[in-house]
Amino acid sequence: MVAEGALLWEPTPSVVANARITRYLEDIGRDGYRDAWQWSVENPEEFWTSIWDYFGVIGERGDGPVMTGTMPGVEWFTGSSLNYAENALSRDTGTAVIFHSEDGTRRVISMAELREEVARVRQGLVKLGVRKGDRVAGYLPNIPEALIAFLATASLGAIWSAGSPDFGVPSIVDRFTQIEPKVLIAVDGYRYGGKSFDRSAAVADIAAALPSLHATVWIPYLATAADGLPPQQGESAPTRAAAVPHGHTLGWEELRAEQGPLEFERVPFGHPLWILYSSGTTGLPKPIVHGHGGVVLEHLKSLSFHQDLGEGDVFFWYTTTGWMMWNYLIGGLLVGSSVVLYDGAPTDLWAIAAAESVTYFGTGAPYIVSCMKNDKRPGDLPALKGVGSTGSPLPPEGFAWLAEALPGVPVGSFSGGTDVCTGFVGATPLHPIRAGVIPCRSLGARVESFDPSGKPVVGEVGELVLTQPMPSMPVMFWNDPSGERYRDSYFDVYPGVWRHGDWIKIEEDGCCVIYGRSDSTLNRGGVRMGTSEFYRVVERFPEIADSLVIDTGQLGQEGRLLLYVTVASGEVTPELESRLKTALREELSPRHVPNEIIAVPGIPRTLSGKKLEVPVRKILLGTPVDQAANRDAMANPEVLEHFKP
């Protein structure tokens, strides 16, 4: 058992001196990080202006006010204009993209080549009638074509939205029908875990549900992967492509066939850049719209100062196009880094880091925990200067294992959400790393912990809230003209204050710990506890691969506490049950000993790896499975049947 808060790493004077954030603090004349954070949240207009100026954002700053109004109706940089793609493609030398797939394919794309490809696809989209404000949808894995299509779309002032091809048809239709795309760009299939998945029929079904389509563009990814060819060298359209009912069909080669100018439509600061979606485990996914300006400023700040990325760095994060971390990963281009895209199962991500001399390696907390349990060590990674973890809280044991496996490399736990397309608590090279602890609140993010009465607390677990706006907050939800759905999502509990839905404890020095979702709290005998504390105890047992805890209490009445576990043997022996209950009694409290421990073949997770605590609780309380959870938004929908009451 690793003590929460145990010191694992401290920055050396050399690390501090060479950190990009150190140069910024000198530039703005602030005395250390804490002073800078306080200034950034008390003077947001000055702070965000300093980010624009410090990085030399390409665009017209304008002479309007930096911030107008209050949450949830804030407008930023009135009178300014810029374009995300122009800033991302501002350099024309060096490596832009390194691509790996699980079948061994590797491609390297220079910045000059990326600029040319974006210009070609931009020209192709123009010929298809795409204009400023139109939507382009991608049903694409994490391949270079997805990045190229996005940048081409953004360069026009059109709006990008993507879903990964492992999403089922209903899940994609729920997303794309809301935004009415003009063009759909899709692969014929993908590979995962050594298996091929033909998606041509699925694409036809998706297109049939989108009468707004003018064209469907096919990328023969599965066909060319089978031939061992890079996608751009394959046939112009896949031989397995099914006919689509709306618009016409063309291949990727035809879309990019004509060289055109690389031009950029500068748009207002809040002009929609892309549409992301809530996880969609229940109900219709929320179409979350982020603006060009907010994303550019936030990603410049976060990637430079919190991940310490810049020119010469190689940035990798394991993700799919359906998770906001893809959008964060490609932001590496904004700060001059090369980005590593990987499509496939996470069999050995450390090998990619070694092969490409990755300087910052990011992944989900479950991957780190899995490596820890299976003692899958990273090996020698001399270029690596930081590891990022997100998606769910990383337990102290995960921190300690990485610190031992990668001596001298800081582990930066990073927490935020799709809603803001960033993390608002994380690490910097200036902060020591302690087991299970997130070192700081991000610059410009006024994160506080509220008690039930809406008062800020320190050293206590409370609701994670933001009491000042950030530019990367949604500019709106699509098809929400009154803003009612947006307000109800974040501002229904504390008027004028963003409630994120996580439990957090903030200490006097600004460090913090995330304890899981506040809507899946364990409330036993009046003692509230986040689920992450429970999982930390349970998943330390080597026999247990995964777990889910559900408190069925409601309306002030205590229910049953149920613990579901995945074990290699397939059953919970009396001896294992006894050890589990003893550990939970001693390390949490007697109130948190489960009424029942149940073996299941798998724990239901979203496609981005998050446990479905709330939907399973609804199922246990009588909600039909298909009303409680969207199977098409899940990585393993088949396991839901094991949670029926």
Secondary structure as the mmCIF struct_conf table of DSSP 4:
data_model
#
loop_
_struct_conf.conf_type_id
_struct_conf.id
_struct_conf.beg_label_comp_id
_struct_conf.beg_label_asym_id
_struct_conf.beg_label_seq_id
_struct_conf.end_label_comp_id
_struct_conf.end_label_asym_id
_struct_conf.end_label_seq_id
HELX_LH_PP_P HELX_LH_PP_P1 VAL A 2 ALA A 3
TURN_TY1_P TURN_TY1_P1 GLU A 4 GLY A 5
STRN STRN1 LEU A 7 TRP A 9
HELX_RH_AL_P HELX_RH_AL_P1 PRO A 13 ASN A 18
HELX_RH_AL_P HELX_RH_AL_P2 ARG A 20 ILE A 28
TURN_TY1_P TURN_TY1_P2 GLY A 29 GLY A 29
BEND BEND1 ASP A 31 ASP A 31
HELX_RH_AL_P HELX_RH_AL_P3 GLY A 32 GLU A 42
HELX_RH_AL_P HELX_RH_AL_P4 PRO A 44 PHE A 55
TURN_TY1_P TURN_TY1_P3 GLY A 56 GLY A 56
BEND BEND2 ILE A 58 ILE A 58
STRN STRN2 GLY A 59 GLU A 60
BEND BEND3 ASP A 63 GLY A 64
BEND BEND4 VAL A 66 VAL A 66
STRN STRN3 MET A 67 THR A 68
BEND BEND5 GLY A 69 GLY A 69
TURN_TY1_P TURN_TY1_P4 MET A 71 PRO A 72
BEND BEND6 GLY A 73 GLY A 73
STRN STRN4 GLU A 75 TRP A 76
BEND BEND7 PHE A 77 PHE A 77
TURN_TY1_P TURN_TY1_P5 THR A 78 GLY A 79
STRN STRN5 SER A 81 LEU A 82
HELX_RH_AL_P HELX_RH_AL_P5 TYR A 84 ALA A 88
TURN_TY1_P TURN_TY1_P6 LEU A 89 LEU A 89
BEND BEND8 THR A 93 GLY A 94
STRN STRN6 THR A 95 SER A 101
TURN_TY1_P TURN_TY1_P7 GLU A 102 ASP A 103
BEND BEND9 GLY A 104 GLY A 104
STRN STRN7 ARG A 106 SER A 110
HELX_RH_AL_P HELX_RH_AL_P6 MET A 111 LYS A 127
TURN_TY1_P TURN_TY1_P8 LEU A 128 GLY A 129
TURN_TY1_P TURN_TY1_P9 LYS A 132 GLY A 133
STRN STRN8 ARG A 135 TYR A 139
BEND BEND10 ASN A 142 ILE A 143
HELX_RH_AL_P HELX_RH_AL_P7 PRO A 144 SER A 155
TURN_TY1_P TURN_TY1_P10 LEU A 156 GLY A 157
STRN STRN9 ILE A 159 GLY A 163
TURN_TY1_P TURN_TY1_P11 PRO A 165 ASP A 166
BEND BEND11 PHE A 167 PHE A 167
HELX_RH_AL_P HELX_RH_AL_P8 VAL A 169 ILE A 179
BEND BEND12 LYS A 182 LYS A 182
STRN STRN10 VAL A 183 VAL A 187
BEND BEND13 ASP A 188 ASP A 188
STRN STRN11 GLY A 189 TYR A 192
TURN_TY1_P TURN_TY1_P12 GLY A 193 GLY A 194
STRN STRN12 LYS A 195 ASP A 198
HELX_RH_AL_P HELX_RH_AL_P9 SER A 200 ALA A 208
TURN_TY1_P TURN_TY1_P13 ALA A 209 ALA A 209
TURN_TY1_P TURN_TY1_P14 PRO A 211 SER A 212
BEND BEND14 HIS A 214 HIS A 214
STRN STRN13 ALA A 215 ILE A 219
HELX_RH_AL_P HELX_RH_AL_P10 TYR A 221 ASP A 227
TURN_TY1_P TURN_TY1_P15 GLY A 228 GLY A 228
HELX_RH_3T_P HELX_RH_3T_P1 PRO A 231 GLN A 233
BEND BEND15 GLY A 234 GLY A 234
BEND BEND16 SER A 236 ALA A 237
TURN_TY1_P TURN_TY1_P16 THR A 239 ARG A 240
HELX_LH_PP_P HELX_LH_PP_P2 ALA A 241 ALA A 243
BEND BEND17 PRO A 245 GLY A 247
STRN STRN14 HIS A 248 GLY A 251
HELX_RH_AL_P HELX_RH_AL_P11 TRP A 252 LEU A 255
TURN_TY1_P TURN_TY1_P17 ARG A 256 ARG A 256
BEND BEND18 GLU A 258 GLU A 258
STRN STRN15 VAL A 267 PRO A 268
TURN_TY1_P TURN_TY1_P18 PHE A 269 GLY A 270
BEND BEND19 HIS A 271 HIS A 271
STRN STRN16 PRO A 272 TYR A 277
BEND BEND20 THR A 281 LEU A 284
HELX_LH_PP_P HELX_LH_PP_P3 PRO A 285 LYS A 286
STRN STRN17 PRO A 287 GLY A 291
HELX_RH_AL_P HELX_RH_AL_P12 HIS A 292 LYS A 301
HELX_RH_PI_P HELX_RH_PI_P1 SER A 302 HIS A 306
BEND BEND21 GLN A 307 GLN A 307
TURN_TY1_P TURN_TY1_P19 GLU A 311 GLY A 312
STRN STRN18 VAL A 314 TRP A 317
TURN_TY1_P TURN_TY1_P20 THR A 321 GLY A 322
BEND BEND22 TRP A 323 TRP A 323
HELX_RH_AL_P HELX_RH_AL_P13 MET A 324 ILE A 330
HELX_RH_3T_P HELX_RH_3T_P2 GLY A 331 VAL A 335
TURN_TY1_P TURN_TY1_P21 GLY A 336 GLY A 336
STRN STRN19 SER A 338 ASP A 343
BEND BEND23 GLY A 344 GLY A 344
BEND BEND24 THR A 347 THR A 347
HELX_RH_AL_P HELX_RH_AL_P14 LEU A 349 ALA A 355
TURN_TY1_P TURN_TY1_P22 GLU A 356 SER A 357
BEND BEND25 THR A 359 THR A 359
STRN STRN20 TYR A 360 GLY A 364
HELX_RH_AL_P HELX_RH_AL_P15 ALA A 365 LYS A 373
TURN_TY1_P TURN_TY1_P23 ASN A 374 ASP A 375
TURN_TY1_P TURN_TY1_P24 PRO A 382 ALA A 383
STRN STRN21 GLY A 386 THR A 390
BEND BEND26 GLY A 391 SER A 392
HELX_LH_PP_P HELX_LH_PP_P4 PRO A 393 PRO A 395
HELX_RH_AL_P HELX_RH_AL_P16 PRO A 396 ALA A 405
BEND BEND27 LEU A 406 LEU A 406
TURN_TY1_P TURN_TY1_P25 PRO A 407 GLY A 408
STRN STRN22 VAL A 411 SER A 413
STRN STRN23 SER A 415 GLY A 417
TURN_TY1_P TURN_TY1_P26 THR A 418 CYS A 421
STRN STRN24 THR A 422 GLY A 426
TURN_TY1_P TURN_TY1_P27 PRO A 429 LEU A 430
BEND BEND28 HIS A 431 HIS A 431
STRN STRN25 ILE A 433 ARG A 434
TURN_TY1_P TURN_TY1_P28 ALA A 435 GLY A 436
STRN STRN26 ILE A 438 ILE A 438
STRN STRN27 CYS A 440 ARG A 441
HELX_LH_PP_P HELX_LH_PP_P5 SER A 442 SER A 442
TURN_TY1_P TURN_TY1_P29 LEU A 443 GLY A 444
STRN STRN28 VAL A 447 PHE A 450
TURN_TY1_P TURN_TY1_P30 PRO A 452 SER A 453
BEND BEND29 GLY A 454 GLY A 454
STRN STRN29 PRO A 456 PRO A 456
BEND BEND30 VAL A 458 GLU A 460
STRN STRN30 VAL A 461 LEU A 466
BEND BEND31 THR A 467 GLN A 468
TURN_TY1_P TURN_TY1_P31 PRO A 471 SER A 472
BEND BEND32 MET A 473 MET A 473
BEND BEND33 VAL A 475 VAL A 475
STRN STRN31 MET A 476 PHE A 477
TURN_TY1_P TURN_TY1_P32 TRP A 478 ASN A 479
TURN_TY1_P TURN_TY1_P33 PRO A 481 SER A 482
BEND BEND34 GLY A 483 GLY A 483
HELX_RH_AL_P HELX_RH_AL_P17 GLU A 484 TYR A 490
BEND BEND35 PHE A 491 TYR A 494
TURN_TY1_P TURN_TY1_P34 PRO A 495 GLY A 496
BEND BEND36 VAL A 497 VAL A 497
STRN STRN32 TRP A 498 ILE A 506
TURN_TY1_P TURN_TY1_P35 GLU A 508 ASP A 509
BEND BEND37 GLY A 510 GLY A 510
STRN STRN33 CYS A 512 ARG A 517
HELX_RH_3T_P HELX_RH_3T_P3 SER A 518 SER A 520
STRN STRN34 LEU A 522 ARG A 524
TURN_TY1_P TURN_TY1_P36 GLY A 525 GLY A 526
STRN STRN35 VAL A 527 MET A 529
HELX_RH_AL_P HELX_RH_AL_P18 THR A 531 VAL A 538
TURN_TY1_P TURN_TY1_P37 GLU A 539 ARG A 540
BEND BEND38 PHE A 541 PHE A 541
TURN_TY1_P TURN_TY1_P38 PRO A 542 GLU A 543
STRN STRN36 ILE A 544 ASP A 551
STRN STRN37 GLN A 554 GLN A 554
TURN_TY1_P TURN_TY1_P39 LEU A 555 GLY A 556
STRN STRN38 GLN A 557 GLN A 557
STRN STRN39 LEU A 561 VAL A 567
TURN_TY1_P TURN_TY1_P40 ALA A 568 SER A 569
BEND BEND39 GLY A 570 GLU A 571
HELX_RH_AL_P HELX_RH_AL_P19 PRO A 574 GLU A 587
TURN_TY1_P TURN_TY1_P41 LEU A 588 LEU A 588
HELX_RH_3T_P HELX_RH_3T_P4 PRO A 590 HIS A 592
BEND BEND40 VAL A 593 VAL A 593
BEND BEND41 ASN A 595 ASN A 595
STRN STRN40 GLU A 596 ALA A 599
BEND BEND42 PRO A 601 PRO A 601
STRN STRN41 ARG A 605 THR A 606
TURN_TY1_P TURN_TY1_P42 LEU A 607 SER A 608
BEND BEND43 GLY A 609 GLY A 609
STRN STRN42 LYS A 611 LYS A 611
HELX_RH_AL_P HELX_RH_AL_P20 GLU A 613 LEU A 620
TURN_TY1_P TURN_TY1_P43 LEU A 621 GLY A 622
HELX_RH_AL_P HELX_RH_AL_P21 VAL A 625 ALA A 628
HELX_RH_3T_P HELX_RH_3T_P5 ARG A 631 ALA A 633
STRN STRN43 MET A 634 MET A 634
BEND BEND44 ALA A 635 ALA A 635
HELX_RH_3T_P HELX_RH_3T_P6 PRO A 637 PHE A 643
#
